[in-house]
Amino acid sequence: MQAKPTTRKFYNKWLFKVTLHLNGCAMFRYTSLDKLCKVDTYKDLDDEKVPKGWRWSRPVHKEKLIALAKLLSATSYEWGKRIEWPYIDIYSNSRSLYEELSELFADNIVHKFEPVPGTENQFTSPRTIVVKHLPHNKYSHKVFLSPHKGSVHERDTMLKFFKTHNDKIKCTPAVNRWIKMATTNYDRRYVLVQDEPTLLMLKLSCGKLVGSTYTFKIIDK
């Protein structure tokens, strides 16, 4: 399985991600790792008393689930998980744990992400996006917007700011229309900003409507 490059930390924390297809992985929501390491835990999977989430897909990958539980319980590295049956994502900042997962569960991997070797230290903050080149060879920041937090007047002020600084801010027509119409937090869209001074002026002018901000960093290799 060819790894995809990590461009920013998952959940603003993790550098490595492995997604596994393991029927029965919902058990990791309800059961401790100690119990998941034991064969007896899996013997009554067809019992109606077992939570439905455990029985959604067949056959249950018992041996693989036990192997995963044993690996995670034995590792000294910090890790996280996300489950959306029949898939389980395992996150870590350890290349060693990532490589163990990749080797032991090669047949179950749906996709995996890792930083380009040698670039781990370039993720200097949770809001860094590592890239080969700047978007449009120009923009240094990705700024998510929250227009639903503002009045019609405040949204118009933001759009006027974008228009006045259109040489340094890229706002697509679709995002422009979205800003005018957005009254609830139902979507996440962004603009691209060229430099720090322009970003600062945007925050001063429309701070209430400015959400998470990410900085692009060119791979230094």
N, C-alpha and C positions, 0 to 999 in steps of 0.2 A: 504494500500500500504506500503510494507516494504521499509524503507529508505536504501539507499546505503551510505557507509561511504565516507565522503569527505577526500581525501588524500592530495590534494593541492588546493590552492585557485583558483577559476575560474577567468580567466582573471587577475591572480595575485592580485585579490582584494576581491572576495566574498567567504564566507564560506558555504552559503546555496543556494540550487538551487531547484526549483520546475518547472517541465515541464507539461504544461496543453494542452490537446487537446480541442481547442475551435474554431469551424468554425467561420470565420469572424474576427479572431484575427489580421489579417493584417490591420484592421482599426487603431490599436494602432501605426502604422507607420505614418499615415497621419493626425490624429485627436487629439486634445487636450483632456486631461482627463475630463475637465469640460464638453465638448460636449459629450464625451462618456458616461457620467453619465445620459444623458437625453434621454428619450425614443424616442423623435422626430428625433434624429440623425439616427435612424435605419429604419424609416418608408419607405424610398424610395430605399431600398437596391437592388431592381431589375431594377432600372432605369439605362439605358445605360450610363448615365453621371457619374455614380458611378465608381471609379477606379476598374479595372478588379480584382485586388487583393482582393477586398472585396467580390467578387461574385464567387470565385473559388470553394467553397464547400457549400453544403446545408445539412440540414437547418442551418441557422446562429443561433448560441447560444446567442440570444439577451439578455436574462435575466442574463446569466452568464457573458457576456461581461460587462453589466452595473454593476453587482456586483463587478467584478474585478476592474473596473474603480473607483468605489466608495471607495473600500478598499485602493487602491493605492493613491488616492487623499487625503484620510483622514489620512493616516499613517504619523507619524513624522520621521520614519526610512528611511534611504537612501536605494534605490533599483535600480536595472538595469534590462534591458530586452533584449531578443534576439528573433526574430520571423522567423520562417521557416514554413510557412503555412502547415497544420492547427495547428501548434504547437507554443506555446509561452513559453519561459523560463523566469522565474522571479528569480533574484538573490538578495541576501541580506546578511547582517552580523547580522541580528536580528533573534534570535530564536523565538521571539514573532510573528513577521510577518510571518515567515516560518510556524509556527503552525496554524496561522489563515488561511493561504492559504491552508494548508493540510486539515483543517476541512471544510472550506466552499466549496472547489472544489474537495472533495474526489472522486467523480464519474468521474472527468475529468483528474485526474493525470495519466501521463504516467510513470514517474519516478521522484524520488526526492533524494536529497543528503543532508546530514548533518554531521557535525563532531561527532565523538564518544563523548557522553556527558562527559564533564569535560576536554576535550582536546582543546577547542577553543583557549586557551592562548598559546598552543604549536606551533601555526602557527606564529612563531616569525618574519618571513619575507615572502614576496610574493613568494619566491623561496624555501619554505620548503615543503617537502613531508612527511606527517606523516604516519608511517608504524608500523606494529606489530613486525617486525623483519627486519633486513637489507637484501637486495637482496643477496642471496647465503650466508647469515650470514656473510657478509664480506665487501660489498661495501657501501661507505658513500655518494657518489655523482653520479648524473646522468648528463652527459654532452652531450648536443646536438652539432652537428657538422655542419660546413658550408664549405665543401670541394670545392664547386663551386667558392669560393672566391680566391682560390689559384691556382698556376700553377701546372703542372705535377710534377715538382721537389718538390714543397712545400707539395703536397699530398703524395709523396713518403717518404718525411721526417717524416710526421705524422705516416705513416704506420710502418716505421722503429722504431719510438719511441714506438709505441704500442707493437711491437715485443720485443723490448729490455726490456720493463716493463710489460710483459704479466702476471707476477705474481701479479701485482697490478691493471691492467687494463683489463677489459673484452670487447673484440671486436669480435663479431661473424663473421664467414666467409661471411655472407651476407652483413654486414656493410663494411667489408674489400673490397669486390667487388664493392660496391656502391661508396666508397671513390675514387677508381681508375677511375670510369666512370663518376662521377658527374661533370657536367659542367654548370648546371643551378639549380636554387633553386626550385626543384620540389618535394622535399620530406624532411621529418624531421626524422633523425635517431640519435642514441646516443650510447655512450659507458658508462660503469660503471667504476668508479675510487674508489680505496680503501680508500685513505686518503688525507688530505690537502696538505702535501708536494708533493705527486705525482701530484695532481691537479695543484699546482703552477708550477712545472717543465713542465707540459704539456702546460700551458698557455705561459710560457716563450719560449718554443721551437716552438709552433705552434699557437700562440695567434690569428693570423689572421683567422684561420680555426675553432676556438673554439667559439661556440654560447652560448646560455643560459645554465646556470649551476644551478642545484637544489641539495639541501642537504636533505638526508633522516634523519628523526628524529623518534626515537622509541617512541611509545605511552607511556607516563608516567602515569600509573594508579595504 
